[in-house]
């Protein structure tokens, strides 16, 4: 089944760009990033950057990230995929990141996001620092939760201090 990514949450003040692969079914259905309640992305963001205070609506989440200079988008513009697993992706088409020149740091939410980005947008990374973080997806159960959280915390706080 053909999938199309969400619109980028990026503006001219975005310094840190968090890049996923392609939104999962729940996110596509709700037309918002990381909508699956079992995905830990928003939990990590809230714990690390918002003193554990819940961000409820997509608008509130977007505005909060943008206030920190953080944007969201995905490596892929379109693909064919049954379900939500990155391992099921076929016939992928990349997004074009070249117009987002304010970005200084690229954080990948999982290995596949980094692989696809580097495959199609490696030139973009020449002038930026990038970090591959453990996927926040519930499918990524091979890494203990506390290890994933600490890696996200360490990296986010590091790039925010720069």
N, CA, C and O of each residue as an XYZ file, in Angstrom:
648
protein
N       0.832     -1.181      0.000
C       0.000      0.000      0.000
C       0.884      1.255      0.000
O       1.853      1.337      0.755
N       0.546      2.221     -0.844
C       1.300      3.470     -0.962
C       1.103      4.322      0.286
O      -0.023      4.517      0.744
N       2.213      4.829      0.835
C       2.192      5.716      2.006
C       2.862      7.026      1.623
O       3.799      7.050      0.824
N       2.369      8.119      2.206
C       2.947      9.446      1.971
C       3.228     10.069      3.330
O       2.405      9.987      4.242
N       4.380     10.684      3.457
C       4.787     11.265      4.738
C       3.913     12.461      5.127
O       3.109     12.954      4.336
N       4.095     12.901      6.348
C       3.414     14.087      6.855
C       4.187     15.341      6.428
O       5.330     15.258      5.980
N       3.551     16.479      6.573
C       4.220     17.747      6.298
C       5.325     17.962      7.326
O       5.185     17.545      8.476
N       6.417     18.603      6.930
C       7.501     18.847      7.891
C       7.091     19.859      8.956
O       6.392     20.833      8.678
N       7.542     19.605     10.174
C       7.395     20.575     11.256
C       8.736     21.298     11.358
O       9.496     21.077     12.300
N       9.016     22.145     10.404
C      10.286     22.845     10.320
C       9.999     24.299      9.969
O       9.163     24.594      9.116
N      10.707     25.198     10.641
C      10.625     26.607     10.260
C      12.042     27.168     10.161
O      13.014     26.425     10.296
N      12.161     28.466      9.928
C      13.488     29.047      9.719
C      14.308     29.171     11.008
O      15.458     29.607     10.962
N      13.740     28.798     12.143
C      14.469     28.805     13.417
C      14.877     27.392     13.847
O      15.461     27.215     14.916
N      14.576     26.405     13.032
C      14.896     25.016     13.369
C      16.405     24.803     13.295
O      17.014     24.945     12.235
N      16.995     24.460     14.433
C      18.433     24.157     14.519
C      18.674     22.659     14.642
O      19.705     22.141     14.212
N      17.696     21.971     15.242
C      17.807     20.535     15.488
C      16.662     19.857     14.748
O      15.495     20.179     14.968
N      16.996     18.928     13.881
C      15.982     18.226     13.111
C      15.985     16.754     13.506
O      17.001     16.071     13.383
N      14.850     16.279     13.979
C      14.691     14.868     14.317
C      14.018     14.196     13.123
O      12.932     14.588     12.695
N      14.686     13.184     12.603
C      14.246     12.537     11.362
C      13.867     11.085     11.626
O      14.673     10.303     12.130
N      12.632     10.735     11.278
C      12.180      9.353     11.308
C      12.287      8.770      9.908
O      12.855      9.388      9.008
N      11.741      7.582      9.734
C      11.766      6.936      8.425
C      10.514      7.296      7.630
O      10.584      7.989      6.615
N       9.377      6.818      8.106
C       8.060      7.064      7.515
C       7.059      6.855      8.644
O       7.180      5.882      9.388
N       6.071      7.740      8.796
C       5.111      7.563      9.882
C       4.410      6.199      9.816
O       4.149      5.663      8.739
N       4.117      5.661     11.000
C       3.366      4.414     11.095
C       1.892      4.641     10.813
O       1.442      5.770     10.615
N       1.157      3.548     10.800
C      -0.272      3.592     10.466
C      -1.051      4.574     11.341
O      -1.826      5.379     10.826
N      -0.852      4.513     12.649
C      -1.605      5.376     13.566
C      -1.289      6.849     13.308
O      -2.189      7.688     13.322
N      -0.035      7.158     13.077
C       0.350      8.545     12.786
C      -0.251      9.021     11.468
O      -0.709     10.159     11.367
N      -0.250      8.153     10.464
C      -0.861      8.517      9.183
C      -2.369      8.701      9.330
O      -2.943      9.629      8.760
N      -3.008      7.819     10.092
C      -4.458      7.940     10.320
C      -4.800      9.243     11.036
O      -5.781      9.903     10.696
N      -3.993      9.609     12.025
C      -4.262     10.827     12.809
C      -3.609     12.069     12.197
O      -3.866     13.192     12.632
N      -2.759     11.856     11.179
C      -2.043     12.951     10.517
C      -1.234     13.796     11.506
O      -1.253     15.026     11.471
N      -0.523     13.083     12.391
C       0.385     13.751     13.314
C       1.532     12.821     13.680
O       1.402     11.599     13.609
N       2.637     13.400     14.065
C       3.846     12.632     14.356
C       3.733     11.820     15.645
O       3.218     12.295     16.657
N       4.227     10.584     15.580
C       4.361      9.685     16.726
C       3.049      9.548     17.504
O       3.014      9.718     18.723
N       1.973      9.238     16.774
C       0.640      9.136     17.374
C       0.398      7.809     18.088
O      -0.498      7.718     18.928
N       1.181      6.780     17.769
C       1.005      5.490     18.439
C       1.332      5.661     19.920
O       2.438      6.075     20.265
N       0.396      5.351     20.780
C       0.580      5.563     22.220
C       1.713      4.716     22.792
O       2.229      5.026     23.866
N       2.108      3.655     22.094
C       3.217      2.823     22.573
C       4.584      3.328     22.107
O       5.615      2.855     22.585
N       4.596      4.285     21.179
C       5.847      4.894     20.764
C       6.288      5.846     21.880
O       5.478      6.621     22.390
N       7.545      5.790     22.252
C       8.046      6.548     23.401
C       8.514      7.969     23.063
O       8.977      8.687     23.949
N       8.400      8.381     21.805
C       8.943      9.675     21.405
C       8.444     10.815     22.295
O       9.251     11.532     22.885
N       7.129     10.988     22.398
C       6.598     12.121     23.159
C       6.881     11.972     24.649
O       7.075     12.970     25.343
N       6.906     10.757     25.140
C       7.263     10.540     26.551
C       8.687     11.040     26.804
O       8.940     11.737     27.787
N       9.604     10.684     25.922
C      10.992     11.140     26.069
C      11.082     12.666     26.014
O      11.738     13.282     26.854
N      10.428     13.270     25.031
C      10.461     14.727     24.879
C       9.931     15.397     26.140
O      10.540     16.338     26.650
N       8.818     14.923     26.633
C       8.202     15.508     27.832
C       9.099     15.353     29.055
O       9.253     16.290     29.837
N       9.686     14.181     29.220
C      10.554     13.940     30.382
C      11.836     14.760     30.306
O      12.272     15.333     31.305
N      12.432     14.814     29.135
C      13.738     15.467     28.975
C      13.623     16.985     28.904
O      14.450     17.694     29.476
N      12.615     17.485     28.213
C      12.558     18.918     27.916
C      11.409     19.679     28.564
O      11.394     20.909     28.528
N      10.447     18.976     29.154
C       9.249     19.657     29.660
C       8.914     19.244     31.093
O       7.748     19.274     31.488
N       9.914     18.864     31.864
C       9.717     18.489     33.276
C       8.618     17.456     33.481
O       7.940     17.461     34.509
N       8.443     16.574     32.508
C       7.452     15.513     32.620
C       6.028     15.955     32.357
O       5.106     15.147     32.467
N       5.825     17.218     32.011
C       4.478     17.731     31.764
C       4.008     17.282     30.381
O       4.706     17.455     29.382
N       2.815     16.704     30.350
C       2.287     16.145     29.102
C       1.933     17.235     28.094
O       1.330     18.254     28.430
N       2.326     16.987     26.862
C       1.918     17.806     25.725
C       0.760     17.063     25.078
O       0.914     15.908     24.681
N      -0.403     17.712     24.964
C      -1.611     16.966     24.600
C      -1.976     17.006     23.121
O      -2.187     15.955     22.516
N      -2.053     18.166     22.540
C      -2.533     18.261     21.159
C      -1.356     18.346     20.186
O      -0.259     18.753     20.569
N      -1.583     17.964     18.942
C      -0.523     18.131     17.944
C      -0.028     19.577     17.855
O       1.169     19.814     17.699
N      -0.941     20.536     17.954
C      -0.551     21.947     17.898
C       0.365     22.292     19.077
O       1.389     22.953     18.902
N      -0.007     21.847     20.261
C       0.801     22.104     21.458
C       2.188     21.454     21.316
O       3.200     22.053     21.681
N       2.223     20.240     20.790
C       3.490     19.534     20.601
C       4.375     20.262     19.599
O       5.567     20.460     19.832
N       3.783     20.653     18.494
C       4.548     21.355     17.451
C       5.112     22.682     17.977
O       6.289     22.985     17.782
N       4.272     23.455     18.635
C       4.713     24.738     19.160
C       5.802     24.574     20.213
O       6.742     25.367     20.265
N       5.681     23.551     21.050
C       6.694     23.295     22.060
C       8.035     22.982     21.409
O       9.057     23.565     21.772
N       8.033     22.056     20.443
C       9.280     21.713     19.764
C       9.879     22.935     19.075
O      11.080     23.186     19.174
N       9.048     23.683     18.387
C       9.551     24.854     17.668
C      10.119     25.901     18.633
O      11.059     26.614     18.283
N       9.563     25.998     19.830
C      10.099     26.941     20.818
C      11.506     26.541     21.258
O      12.261     27.376     21.757
N      11.858     25.282     21.077
C      13.184     24.771     21.420
C      14.107     24.715     20.202
O      15.262     24.305     20.317
N      13.600     25.126     19.038
C      14.401     25.072     17.817
C      14.484     23.672     17.223
O      15.419     23.354     16.488
N      13.492     22.835     17.551
C      13.476     21.440     17.097
C      12.383     21.249     16.051
O      11.260     21.727     16.214
N      12.729     20.543     14.975
C      11.774     20.218     13.932
C      11.680     18.716     13.735
O      12.535     17.960     14.196
N      10.629     18.292     13.043
C      10.409     16.877     12.728
C      10.129     16.706     11.245
O       9.457     17.529     10.623
N      10.655     15.626     10.692
C      10.294     15.200      9.346
C      10.794     13.784      9.170
O      11.345     13.195     10.100
N      10.606     13.238      7.992
C      10.990     11.856      7.724
C      11.908     11.747      6.522
O      11.852     12.564      5.603
N      12.753     10.727      6.541
C      13.681     10.484      5.433
C      12.949     10.269      4.124
O      13.405     10.701      3.066
N      11.807      9.594      4.203
C      11.098      9.214      2.984
C       9.845     10.044      2.760
O       9.098     10.346      3.691
N       9.639     10.401      1.512
C       8.453     11.131      1.091
C       7.295     10.172      0.832
O       6.156     10.416      1.230
N       7.621      9.079      0.156
C       6.624      8.065     -0.203
C       7.284      6.698     -0.177
O       8.500      6.565     -0.314
N       6.454      5.699      0.000
C       6.929      4.321     -0.112
C       5.729      3.399     -0.200
O       4.589      3.810      0.011
N       6.006      2.158     -0.511
C       4.994      1.126     -0.400
C       5.327      0.331      0.848
O       6.474     -0.057      1.068
N       4.296      0.092      1.671
C       4.524     -0.637      2.911
C       3.204     -1.170      3.435
O       2.209     -0.448      3.502
N       3.206     -2.432      3.801
C       2.084     -3.003      4.533
C       2.389     -2.841      6.004
O       3.460     -3.241      6.461
N       1.465     -2.258      6.760
C       1.678     -2.064      8.186
C       2.618     -0.897      8.461
O       2.748      0.022      7.653
N       3.278     -0.954      9.632
C       4.097      0.165     10.091
C       5.587     -0.124     10.168
O       6.369      0.785     10.444
N       5.997     -1.349      9.933
C       7.399     -1.714     10.118
C       8.287     -1.181      8.995
O       7.953     -1.295      7.816
N       9.418     -0.601      9.379
C      10.388     -0.124      8.401
C      10.908     -1.255      7.524
O      11.253     -1.035      6.363
N      10.963     -2.450      8.068
C      11.481     -3.596      7.311
C      10.577     -3.968      6.136
O      10.990     -4.717      5.250
N       9.348     -3.450      6.122
C       8.406     -3.736      5.029
C       8.427     -2.682      3.927
O       7.647     -2.776      2.979
N       9.294     -1.688      4.029
C       9.328     -0.592      3.058
C       9.893     -1.070      1.722
O      10.910     -1.761      1.661
N       9.197     -0.677      0.656
C       9.628     -0.951     -0.711
C       9.376      0.293     -1.558
O       8.559      1.143     -1.202
N      10.082      0.392     -2.674
C       9.877      1.470     -3.653
C       9.853      2.846     -2.991
O       8.946      3.646     -3.220
N      10.864      3.103     -2.171
C      10.908      4.356     -1.429
C      11.308      5.530     -2.313
O      12.027      5.382     -3.301
N      10.817      6.695     -1.921
C      11.192      7.964     -2.546
C      11.596      8.911     -1.422
O      10.880      9.018     -0.426
N      12.732      9.603     -1.560
C      13.229     10.437     -0.471
C      12.583     11.815     -0.403
O      12.045     12.323     -1.387
N      12.651     12.398      0.778
C      12.340     13.813      0.936
C      13.581     14.618      0.576
O      14.702     14.115      0.639
N      13.366     15.873      0.198
C      14.462     16.784     -0.134
C      14.645     17.763      1.025
O      13.765     18.580      1.298
N      15.774     17.679      1.696
C      16.049     18.505      2.868
C      16.835     19.764      2.532
O      17.088     20.576      3.422
N      17.228     19.949      1.283
C      18.156     21.021      0.905
C      17.642     22.421      1.233
O      18.446     23.333      1.426
N      16.346     22.612      1.301
C      15.812     23.959      1.554
C      15.859     24.357      3.032
O      15.558     25.500      3.373
N      16.234     23.421      3.908
C      16.258     23.693      5.340
C      17.688     23.962      5.801
O      18.349     23.087      6.360
N      18.147     25.175      5.558
C      19.545     25.520      5.805
C      19.833     25.962      7.241
O      20.999     26.046      7.626
N      18.809     26.244      8.037
C      19.043     26.667      9.421
C      19.430     25.499     10.329
O      19.913     25.710     11.441
N      19.222     24.276      9.861
C      19.491     23.078     10.666
C      20.997     22.885     10.865
O      21.773     22.930      9.910
N      21.391     22.670     12.116
C      22.801     22.425     12.462
C      23.039     20.990     12.921
O      24.143     20.461     12.790
N      21.985     20.361     13.466
C      22.094     18.998     14.004
C      20.940     18.161     13.473
O      19.792     18.603     13.447
N      21.267     16.938     13.050
C      20.258     15.995     12.580
C      20.314     14.782     13.502
O      21.352     14.134     13.639
N      19.174     14.488     14.134
C      19.062     13.335     15.023
C      18.142     12.323     14.353
O      17.002     12.636     14.008
N      18.645     11.115     14.173
C      17.851     10.079     13.522
C      17.152      9.218     14.560
O      17.778      8.714     15.492
N      15.857      9.057     14.389
C      15.069      8.209     15.260
C      15.100      6.791     14.686
O      14.147      6.332     14.056
N      16.222      6.116     14.924
C      16.386      4.734     14.472
C      17.361      4.594     13.319
O      17.645      5.547     12.594
N      17.864      3.374     13.170
C      18.875      3.068     12.148
C      18.345      3.222     10.727
O      19.046      3.735      9.855
N      17.116      2.784     10.492
C      16.569      2.859      9.132
C      16.410      4.311      8.677
O      16.648      4.625      7.510
N      16.014      5.185      9.584
C      15.895      6.602      9.229
C      17.251      7.126      8.773
O      17.342      7.844      7.777
N      18.308      6.764      9.507
C      19.663      7.192      9.140
C      20.098      6.579      7.815
O      20.679      7.269      6.978
N      19.824      5.302      7.615
C      20.231      4.624      6.378
C      19.596      5.269      5.149
O      20.286      5.549      4.168
N      18.287      5.506      5.197
C      17.614      6.118      4.048
C      18.081      7.551      3.835
O      18.275      7.982      2.698
N      18.260      8.286      4.916
C      18.715      9.668      4.794
C      20.082      9.711      4.135
O      20.295     10.473      3.193
N      21.006      8.901      4.624
C      22.366      8.881      4.070
C      22.379      8.403      2.622
O      23.207      8.849      1.828
N      21.483      7.514      2.281
C      21.398      7.009      0.909
C      21.020      8.126     -0.071
O      21.561      8.196     -1.174
N      20.098      8.989      0.332
C      19.566      9.994     -0.586
C      19.980     11.434     -0.285
O      19.897     12.287     -1.169
N      20.418     11.724      0.928
C      20.699     13.106      1.321
C      22.055     13.260      2.008
O      22.211     14.111      2.884
N      23.019     12.460      1.625
C      24.321     12.479      2.298
C      25.007     13.851      2.199
O      25.711     14.251      3.126
N      24.814     14.568      1.101
C      25.424     15.895      0.945
C      24.942     16.863      2.032
O      25.695     17.718      2.497
N      23.697     16.714      2.419
C      23.112     17.584      3.442
C      23.867     17.453      4.767
O      23.973     18.414      5.529
N      24.383     16.265      5.027
C      25.070     16.011      6.293
C      26.493     16.555      6.328
O      27.100     16.601      7.398
N      27.037     16.967      5.192
C      28.417     17.455      5.151
C      28.627     18.693      6.017
O      29.717     18.888      6.555
N      27.616     19.522      6.161
C      27.743     20.768      6.925
C      27.020     20.701      8.274
O      26.803     21.726      8.920
N      26.650     19.491      8.691
C      25.881     19.324      9.921
C      26.399     18.147     10.731
O      26.992     17.216     10.186
N      26.170     18.199     12.026
C      26.490     17.047     12.867
C      25.249     16.168     12.929
O      24.125     16.660     13.027
N      25.472     14.865     12.871
C      24.332     13.950     12.946
C      24.578     12.885     14.004
O      25.715     12.524     14.307
N      23.473     12.398     14.553
C      23.500     11.385     15.610
C      22.392     10.379     15.343
O      21.243     10.753     15.109
N      22.744      9.115     15.378
C      21.757      8.053     15.202
C      21.348      7.548     16.587
O      22.168      7.019     17.337
N      20.082      7.721     16.904
C      19.544      7.333     18.211
C      18.698      6.076     18.090
O      18.212      5.758     17.004
N      18.515      5.355     19.197
C      17.661      4.168     19.142
C      16.227      4.562     18.817
O      15.711      5.554     19.332
N      15.602      3.789     17.976
C      14.215      4.054     17.605
C      13.309      4.036     18.834
O      13.442      3.188     19.715
N      12.386      4.995     18.868
C      11.401      5.064     19.949
C      10.190      4.181     19.672
O       9.263      4.119     20.479
N      10.201      3.505     18.540
C       9.094      2.639     18.132
C       8.928      1.456     19.086
O       9.910      0.949     19.626
N       7.678      1.018     19.294
C       7.466     -0.182     20.118
C       8.071     -1.435     19.485
O       8.275     -2.435     20.174
N       8.356     -1.393     18.193
C       8.983     -2.541     17.517
C      10.448     -2.699     17.918
O      11.034     -3.763     17.715
N      11.040     -1.655     18.482
C      12.446     -1.694     18.893
C      12.534     -2.143     20.350
O      12.748     -1.337     21.255
N      12.364     -3.439     20.552
C      12.363     -3.986     21.912
C      13.695     -4.619     22.295
O      13.847     -5.114     23.412
N      14.665     -4.609     21.377
C      15.949     -5.267     21.661
C      16.839     -4.444     22.591
O      17.771     -4.981     23.190
N      16.560     -3.151     22.717
C      17.348     -2.273     23.580
C      16.498     -1.947     24.815
O      15.346     -1.537     24.673
N      17.047     -2.120     26.014
C      16.275     -1.809     27.226
C      15.791     -0.357     27.235
O      16.495      0.544     26.781
N      14.604     -0.149     27.749
C      13.975      1.167     27.760
C      14.854      2.231     28.415
O      14.972      3.339     27.891
N      15.462      1.913     29.538
C      16.289      2.907     30.229
C      17.519      3.296     29.409
O      17.981      4.434     29.489
N      18.045      2.366     28.629
C      19.204      2.654     27.775
C      18.795      3.597     26.645
O      19.503      4.559     26.350
N      17.649      3.319     26.010
C      17.155      4.199     24.949
C      16.919      5.611     25.483
O      17.340      6.595     24.877
N      16.244      5.692     26.620
C      15.931      6.996     27.199
C      17.207      7.785     27.497
O      17.292      8.967     27.162
N      18.184      7.154     28.114
C      19.423      7.850     28.467
C      20.177      8.342     27.228
O      20.774      9.418     27.250
N      20.148      7.563     26.161
C      20.808      7.984     24.915
C      20.116      9.215     24.327
O      20.775     10.158     23.889
N      18.785      9.195     24.321
C      18.029     10.357     23.848
C      18.309     11.577     24.729
O      18.549     12.673     24.224
N      18.277     11.382     26.019
C      18.498     12.488     26.960
C      19.883     13.105     26.767
O      20.016     14.322     26.641
N      20.896     12.267     26.747
C      22.272     12.742     26.593
C      22.428     13.543     25.295
O      23.017     14.624     25.295
N      21.906     13.017     24.208
C      22.083     13.661     22.899
C      21.263     14.941     22.783
O      21.777     15.963     22.329
N      20.000     14.900     23.186
C      19.174     16.102     23.101
C      19.743     17.244     23.933
O      19.827     18.378     23.459
N      20.134     16.952     25.168
C      20.679     17.997     26.030
C      21.995     18.534     25.475
O      22.267     19.731     25.570
N      22.806     17.659     24.898
C      24.076     18.079     24.306
C      23.857     19.065     23.158
O      24.483     20.125     23.126
N      22.972     18.725     22.212
C      22.790     19.604     21.051
C      22.035     20.888     21.429
O      22.233     21.926     20.799
N      21.193     20.825     22.429
C      20.486     22.038     22.871
C      21.440     23.037     23.537
O      21.199     24.243     23.501
N      22.509     22.540     24.137
C      23.483     23.421     24.795
C      24.388     24.117     23.794
O      25.006     25.125     24.135
N      24.485     23.621     22.589
C      25.400     24.179     21.580
C      24.872     25.459     21.002
O      25.517     26.060     20.141
